[in-house]
Structure formats: C-alpha cells, structure tokens
Amino acid sequence: METLTQEKCEACRADAPKVSDQELAELIRAIPDWNIEVRDGIMQLEKVFPFKTFVAALDFTNKVGILAEDEGHHPALLTEWGKTTVTWWSHKIKGLHRNDFIMAAKTDQLYSG
Ligand SMILES: C[C@H](O)[C@H](O)[C@H]1CNC2=NC(N)=NC(=O)C2=N1
C-alpha cells in the first residue's frame, strides 16, 4: 500500500463510498495515534497535539489550515492554550473516506512538538 503521505486527496463527492470495516482496520494501523470517534452517527478521526504555548498551537493550526486548502479537504480545528485538537471526516458522505486518513497522516508530518 502506497504510504498515505504520498497520496493526494480526491475531490469530495456525495456518492463516494465510506471506508469499509476492513479498510478501516487496515488504514487505522497506518495512523495508530489517532482516535476513532462517532458524533451524531458520523465516524471521525481525532488527535490532540500538545504544545508548550498557545502561540505554538496557533502556528500548527495555521499549518494544518494551509495543508487543508492545498488538498481541498478540511478539518475541524480546536486551538487552546497548550494544545490543538484536529478532527477529520468527510462532510459530503457523513463519514470516513480514504482522504481523511491521508490528511491525518499528513497532519502528523506537520507536528514537531
Ligand atoms: C467544493 C469543495 O471541494 C467541497 O465542498 C469540499 C471542501 N472540503 C471538504 N472537507 C471535508 N472534510 N469534507 C468535505 O466533504 C469537503 N468538501
């Protein structure tokens, strides 16, 4: 399997399939530090990134925002003193698509603590 960080997101389509249970089990192994959350019936990938300062958290938040714009796929971002919470899911399909795993892997690449 090509590593997720080398892939680009495909355009979000309402008829795109959610990842299957088997794909989910395989893909989550590539991003083991991410949590699978279900909110209002929507499966999401979530991870908290700790920082020493608010400024560092905000800088990381902006980097993820630039990545999202570049890929055309956008997260929910919660920036607080000392941490940024990043949550990925595909709005159009109300669940998880391979795009969300690609973006989670690329988000990890932006983090330097
Ligand atoms: C037109 C635009 O590309 C689409 O609306 C994109 C924008 N970014 C997106 N981001 C996410 N996470 N899910 C989407 O369905 C989505 N759709």
PDBQT file of the ligand as one rigid body, heavy atoms in Angstrom, charges set to zero:
ROOT
HETATM    1  C1  LIG A 201     -16.385  22.101  -3.078  1.00  0.00    +0.000 C 
HETATM    2  C2  LIG A 201     -15.397  21.610  -2.022  1.00  0.00    +0.000 C 
HETATM    3  O1  LIG A 201     -14.312  20.984  -2.650  1.00  0.00    +0.000 OA
HETATM    4  C3  LIG A 201     -16.058  20.564  -1.178  1.00  0.00    +0.000 C 
HETATM    5  O2  LIG A 201     -17.190  21.110  -0.560  1.00  0.00    +0.000 OA
HETATM    6  C4  LIG A 201     -15.112  20.003  -0.101  1.00  0.00    +0.000 C 
HETATM    7  C5  LIG A 201     -14.439  21.060   0.751  1.00  0.00    +0.000 C 
HETATM    8  N1  LIG A 201     -13.740  20.444   1.866  1.00  0.00    +0.000 N 
HETATM    9  C6  LIG A 201     -14.253  19.332   2.461  1.00  0.00    +0.000 A 
HETATM   10  N2  LIG A 201     -13.724  18.858   3.599  1.00  0.00    +0.000 NA
HETATM   11  C7  LIG A 201     -14.252  17.792   4.234  1.00  0.00    +0.000 A 
HETATM   12  N3  LIG A 201     -13.690  17.348   5.374  1.00  0.00    +0.000 N 
HETATM   13  N4  LIG A 201     -15.332  17.181   3.722  1.00  0.00    +0.000 NA
HETATM   14  C8  LIG A 201     -15.952  17.552   2.595  1.00  0.00    +0.000 A 
HETATM   15  O3  LIG A 201     -16.946  16.948   2.180  1.00  0.00    +0.000 OA
HETATM   16  C9  LIG A 201     -15.382  18.665   1.873  1.00  0.00    +0.000 A 
HETATM   17  N5  LIG A 201     -15.865  19.077   0.706  1.00  0.00    +0.000 NA
ENDROOT
TORSDOF 0
